[in-house]
Amino acid sequence: MSFDSISPKKLGLIFGIAAVVIIFALLGSSAKSLFSGSTTDEAMVKIKEGTTCIVEAGDNIPRMINNCSYEVNDTILITYKGQQPTIEKHEPIS
């Protein structure tokens, strides 16, 4: 097979698609968790430094809340994606 008969645009597209497939294959579960649904879980405030809190939910991944109004040992509800360190939403338990 010769690459001379394939236009540069098609060749670039083929290599681009191959690169994306390889990246997703290497990332595996990381790519899967990017597209997974969100989880809402109770989390306890473990550490508070200034206005920053560190909370830990059921998956044992520490997550940070900036401008935090909670206190250490407060239990709150957080919404997050599994295996991702960011919090989408947080609120006190009523």
N, C-alpha and C positions, 0 to 999 in steps of 0.2 A: 504494500500500500504506500502510495506516495502522497505527501502533503502538498505537492505542487498543484494538484488538481482541485484543492479545496481553497475557497476564497479566504483572505485574512480575517474577515468578519466572522465567518462560520468557524474558523479555527479558534479564534478568540472566544467565541461563545462555548465551544466544546471544552476548552481548557477552563473557562470560568465555571461552568457547571461541574466539571470534575473537581475543581478546587473546593466548591461549596460542599459537595458530597464527601470529600475527604475530611473537611473541617467538622462536619456534623458527625462523621464516623469517629473521629478522634475525641470529640467532646462527649459523645454518647449521652449519658444521663444528664449532663449539664444542659445540653440543648433541649432535652425533654422537659426538664424542670422550668425552663424559660417559658414554655408554652402551656404549662400545666395550670390548673385552676388555683385560686387562692384558698388559704386555710384561715379560719378564725379560731383562736385558741386563747385560753387564759394564760397569762404570763405574770411572773412576779418581778418587781423591780429589785434587782440584786445590788446595784451600785448607783449612787448619785453623786456626781461631781459638778458643782455649779448648777447649770441648767441642763445638763446632759445626764440622761438615765441609761443604764444598761439593763435590759430585760432578757429573760430566757424562757422560751416556750417549750412545749413538749418535745421538739426535735433537738433540744440541747444546743442550739446555735445562738450565741449572744447577739442581740440586736440593739442598736442605739436609737434613742429618741432625743432629738434636740429640742430646746425650749420646753423641757419637761416640767410639768407642774405636780408630778407625783412624788411620793416619798419612798424611801427604802422599805421593803416588805409590802408595799401596796400591790394588790392583785388587779390587773387590768385585762381588757380584751384587746388583742392585736390581730390584725389581718396581714398575712404575708404569704409569699410563695415558698414552698418547701425548698430547702437547701440554698436559699437566697438570703443574704444578710439584711436586706431592706424591709422596712415596715410600710405597708400601704396605708394602714389606718390604725389608730389606737383610741381607746375610750375607757373611762372608768366603769367598773361594774356597778350597776344600779342597785 
